[in-house]
Amino acid sequence: MGRPTFRAYVENIEAKTGKTQEDFWKLAGKMGFVKRGKIVATYAELLKWLKSDIGLGHVHSSFVILTMKLRAKDPHVSSGMKEWARKTGYEG
């Protein structure tokens, strides 16, 4: 059995939290983690927020951070991760 798809992660997180990836982006902006379409918080700050305030586990928190980085066109996202995301449901 392979790694879950991008779409499966999105659906699982939405079912657990009731929040879409767009909701997370907007919340991150309200928290000051995103400004002018760029992520200004560190990975650790985002992880702490998602785990403590939102109640996600480590893997789901990391996935939300990945979706934010993809949206922000973060150059540090590996080409392999971008390819997996596109092939398994990312539409950005």
C-alpha positions in Angstrom: 0.0 0.0 0.0 1.5 3.3 -1.0 1.4 6.8 0.4 -2.0 8.4 0.7 -2.9 10.8 -2.1 -2.9 14.6 -1.7 -6.7 14.5 -2.1 -7.1 11.9 0.7 -5.1 14.1 3.1 -7.3 17.1 2.2 -10.5 15.1 2.8 -9.2 13.6 6.1 -8.2 17.0 7.4 -11.5 18.6 6.4 -13.5 15.8 8.0 -11.5 16.1 11.3 -11.5 20.0 11.5 -14.4 21.1 9.3 -11.9 23.5 7.7 -10.8 23.7 4.1 -7.3 24.5 2.9 -8.6 28.0 2.1 -9.8 28.3 5.7 -6.3 27.5 7.0 -4.8 30.0 4.6 -7.1 32.7 5.8 -6.6 31.8 9.5 -2.8 31.9 9.0 -3.2 35.4 7.5 -5.3 36.5 10.5 -2.6 35.1 12.8 0.1 37.1 11.0 1.7 33.9 9.6 1.0 34.9 6.0 1.5 38.4 4.6 1.0 39.5 1.0 0.8 35.9 -0.2 4.0 34.8 1.5 4.5 32.7 4.6 6.4 34.8 7.1 6.3 32.3 10.0 8.8 29.5 10.6 7.8 25.9 10.1 8.0 25.5 13.9 5.6 28.4 14.5 3.1 27.0 12.0 3.5 23.5 13.4 2.9 24.7 17.0 -0.2 26.6 15.9 -1.8 23.8 14.0 -1.1 21.2 16.7 -2.1 23.3 19.7 -4.8 25.7 18.4 -6.3 23.5 15.7 -5.7 20.1 17.3 -4.1 18.4 14.3 -1.4 15.7 14.7 2.1 16.1 13.4 1.5 14.6 10.0 -1.7 16.5 9.2 -0.1 19.7 10.5 2.9 19.1 8.2 0.5 18.5 5.3 -1.3 21.8 5.9 2.0 23.6 5.9 2.9 21.9 2.6 -0.4 23.1 1.1 0.4 26.6 2.3 3.9 26.4 0.9 2.6 25.2 -2.5 0.1 28.0 -2.6 2.8 30.6 -1.7 5.1 29.0 -4.4 7.8 28.4 -1.8 11.0 27.6 -3.6 12.0 25.2 -0.8 9.3 22.6 -1.7 11.1 19.8 -3.4 10.3 18.9 -7.0 9.4 15.4 -5.9 6.9 16.7 -3.4 5.4 19.1 -6.1 5.1 16.2 -8.5 3.4 13.9 -5.9 1.0 16.7 -5.1 0.1 17.4 -8.7 -0.3 13.7 -9.6 -2.5 12.9 -6.6 -4.9 15.8 -6.5 -3.3 19.2 -6.0 -4.9 21.8 -8.2 -3.0 24.9 -7.5 
